[in-house]
Amino acid sequence: MKSLLIGEYREGRLLDTTYELIGFAGQLGAESAMLLVGSDSQLPAFNGTIYLADAGVCGEYNPDLHKQLILEVVGKLNPDCIVFMHTSYGWDLAPRVAAALKCAQISEIVAITDNGFEVGCCNAKMRRTVRSATGRTVLTIQAGAFPVAGREGTPCVEQLTTAVTSTLEFVGYEPAEAKDVDLAKADVIVTAGRGVGKKENVPVIQALAKALGGELGASRPVVDAGWVDHSHQVGTTGQTVSPKLYIACGVSGAIQHLAGMKKSDFIVAINKDKDAPIGEVADLLVVADVMQFVPALTAKLQ
Ligand SMILES: Cc1cc2nc3c(=O)[nH]c(=O)nc-3n(C[C@H](O)[C@H](O)[C@H](O)COP(=O)(O)OP(=O)(O)OC[C@H]3O[C@@H](n4cnc5c(N)ncnc54)[C@H](O)[C@@H]3O)c2cc1C
């Protein structure tokens, strides 16, 4: 099996998720090449060929040009699959490539099985297995779902250009509006999950965060319910954090949440279910009712 991995580069830097693509290809047992629109000063460690186009010429993102570059490399390599991260870059570009190649696309893969690929469904509460019915397939993989490959190897670089012109021009990035909290800088984060029960209970979690000199985090349902502002959300559609201490209170540990916090140095989970998936990443799992345990812990700390 041959795969073409589409690396990511943003604001002059190679994105670390590129190593998750390499990890995915390793699990798939695929022989891989990579395409990157970036710079030769920011290449990943990789054992294989990197087709490199200059982001200064093609833009860090331009759907017309990036699609054309991918199609040119697909023509040369004839890969079985073309693999993107399921990011704003991947989810915009992958369907364009799949449509141009008239092949199937499988999006947001979280695992590889003997029969195909697992993707989330029912708001990520369940998974289904899907298999491509076309010889070639475009894939997007969920951030955090696959192991990060070791940073080893020196790529063989082939420069790429395209004669195609575009009606679009990459202009730049606009910083997001200032948030009331910057979780990325916090050493301690105490997160409220749906298990806290109701909005009126959130101050109990906030009190523990304050006692530890940390910030309040939240899972998505807590934000969607309007209990906590979105600026506190941790996960794929919130912030990615890596504090020294992360305390998850009543959080089940869905993959979209784990993707945002599993690099924390020390993870404590408080959950009444001893089999909650958060236990798989937690250094310490406290099996307890969050509304009994957290106030007692806060009182001790105070
Ligand atoms: C495209 C997409 C993007 C997403 N992005 C994100 C994201 O950025 N961040 C995110 O968090 N989610 C995200 N999600 C949602 C994610 O799939 C989960 O639904 C969500 O993380 C679940 O939140 P939760 O753990 O708080 O709630 P639940 O899954 O409902 O878990 C609640 C947990 O609390 C425990 N519990 C209940 N009562 C108590 C109690 N009294 N004491 C102790 N424990 C208790 C339960 O045992 C359970 O484990 C996304 C989903 C999709 C499809």
Ligand as a Chemical Component Dictionary entry (heavy atoms), coordinates in Angstrom:
data_LIG
# 
_chem_comp.id                   LIG 
_chem_comp.type                 NON-POLYMER 
_chem_comp.pdbx_formal_charge   0 
_chem_comp.three_letter_code    LIG 
# 
loop_
_chem_comp_atom.comp_id 
_chem_comp_atom.atom_id 
_chem_comp_atom.alt_atom_id 
_chem_comp_atom.type_symbol 
_chem_comp_atom.charge 
_chem_comp_atom.model_Cartn_x 
_chem_comp_atom.model_Cartn_y 
_chem_comp_atom.model_Cartn_z 
_chem_comp_atom.pdbx_ordinal 
LIG C1  C1  C 0 -16.740 17.590 15.597 1  
LIG C2  C2  C 0 -16.776 17.489 17.104 2  
LIG C3  C3  C 0 -15.946 18.320 17.840 3  
LIG C4  C4  C 0 -15.953 18.225 19.233 4  
LIG N1  N1  N 0 -15.113 19.051 19.950 5  
LIG C5  C5  C 0 -15.055 18.907 21.285 6  
LIG C6  C6  C 0 -14.162 19.708 22.064 7  
LIG O1  O1  O 0 -13.429 20.574 21.570 8  
LIG N2  N2  N 0 -14.145 19.506 23.402 9  
LIG C7  C7  C 0 -14.939 18.587 24.035 10 
LIG O2  O2  O 0 -14.862 18.471 25.273 11 
LIG N3  N3  N 0 -15.795 17.830 23.314 12 
LIG C8  C8  C 0 -15.891 17.987 21.969 13 
LIG N4  N4  N 0 -16.788 17.254 21.270 14 
LIG C9  C9  C 0 -17.804 16.473 22.019 15 
LIG C10 C10 C 0 -17.267 15.139 22.497 16 
LIG O3  O3  O 0 -17.444 14.153 21.500 17 
LIG C11 C11 C 0 -18.029 14.684 23.754 18 
LIG O4  O4  O 0 -19.409 14.660 23.490 19 
LIG C12 C12 C 0 -17.754 15.585 24.963 20 
LIG O5  O5  O 0 -16.357 15.761 25.158 21 
LIG C13 C13 C 0 -18.362 14.955 26.209 22 
LIG O6  O6  O 0 -18.266 15.875 27.246 23 
LIG P1  P1  P 0 -18.305 15.403 28.741 24 
LIG O7  O7  O 0 -17.216 14.413 28.974 25 
LIG O8  O8  O 0 -18.341 16.616 29.593 26 
LIG O9  O9  O 0 -19.758 14.725 28.866 27 
LIG P2  P2  P 0 -20.206 13.201 28.889 28 
LIG O10 O10 O 0 -19.613 12.440 27.763 29 
LIG O11 O11 O 0 -21.676 13.205 29.028 30 
LIG O12 O12 O 0 -19.542 12.618 30.220 31 
LIG C14 C14 C 0 -19.929 12.982 31.501 32 
LIG C15 C15 C 0 -19.082 12.158 32.474 33 
LIG O13 O13 O 0 -19.374 12.569 33.780 34 
LIG C16 C16 C 0 -19.480 11.433 34.615 35 
LIG N5  N5  N 0 -20.391 11.816 35.696 36 
LIG C17 C17 C 0 -21.731 12.042 35.651 37 
LIG N6  N6  N 0 -22.185 12.454 36.854 38 
LIG C18 C18 C 0 -21.110 12.474 37.674 39 
LIG C19 C19 C 0 -20.924 12.829 39.051 40 
LIG N7  N7  N 0 -21.961 13.250 39.809 41 
LIG N8  N8  N 0 -19.685 12.730 39.576 42 
LIG C20 C20 C 0 -18.637 12.293 38.830 43 
LIG N9  N9  N 0 -18.750 11.971 37.516 44 
LIG C21 C21 C 0 -19.961 12.070 36.954 45 
LIG C22 C22 C 0 -20.048 10.339 33.727 46 
LIG O14 O14 O 0 -19.681 9.053  34.242 47 
LIG C23 C23 C 0 -19.370 10.657 32.400 48 
LIG O15 O15 O 0 -18.139 9.943  32.284 49 
LIG C24 C24 C 0 -16.811 17.305 19.890 50 
LIG C25 C25 C 0 -17.623 16.465 19.136 51 
LIG C26 C26 C 0 -17.617 16.557 17.759 52 
LIG C27 C27 C 0 -18.506 15.633 16.968 53 
# 
loop_
_chem_comp_bond.comp_id 
_chem_comp_bond.atom_id_1 
_chem_comp_bond.atom_id_2 
_chem_comp_bond.value_order 
_chem_comp_bond.pdbx_ordinal 
LIG C1  C2  SING 1  
LIG C2  C3  SING 2  
LIG C2  C26 DOUB 3  
LIG C3  C4  DOUB 4  
LIG C4  N1  SING 5  
LIG C4  C24 SING 6  
LIG N1  C5  DOUB 7  
LIG C5  C6  SING 8  
LIG C5  C8  SING 9  
LIG C6  O1  DOUB 10 
LIG C6  N2  SING 11 
LIG N2  C7  SING 12 
LIG C7  O2  DOUB 13 
LIG C7  N3  SING 14 
LIG N3  C8  DOUB 15 
LIG C8  N4  SING 16 
LIG N4  C9  SING 17 
LIG N4  C24 SING 18 
LIG C9  C10 SING 19 
LIG C10 O3  SING 20 
LIG C10 C11 SING 21 
LIG C11 O4  SING 22 
LIG C11 C12 SING 23 
LIG C12 O5  SING 24 
LIG C12 C13 SING 25 
LIG C13 O6  SING 26 
LIG O6  P1  SING 27 
LIG P1  O7  DOUB 28 
LIG P1  O8  SING 29 
LIG P1  O9  SING 30 
LIG O9  P2  SING 31 
LIG P2  O10 DOUB 32 
LIG P2  O11 SING 33 
LIG P2  O12 SING 34 
LIG O12 C14 SING 35 
LIG C14 C15 SING 36 
LIG C15 O13 SING 37 
LIG C15 C23 SING 38 
LIG O13 C16 SING 39 
LIG C16 N5  SING 40 
LIG C16 C22 SING 41 
LIG N5  C17 SING 42 
LIG N5  C21 SING 43 
LIG C17 N6  DOUB 44 
LIG N6  C18 SING 45 
LIG C18 C19 SING 46 
LIG C18 C21 DOUB 47 
LIG C19 N7  SING 48 
LIG C19 N8  DOUB 49 
LIG N8  C20 SING 50 
LIG C20 N9  DOUB 51 
LIG N9  C21 SING 52 
LIG C22 O14 SING 53 
LIG C22 C23 SING 54 
LIG C23 O15 SING 55 
LIG C24 C25 DOUB 56 
LIG C25 C26 SING 57 
LIG C26 C27 SING 58 
# 
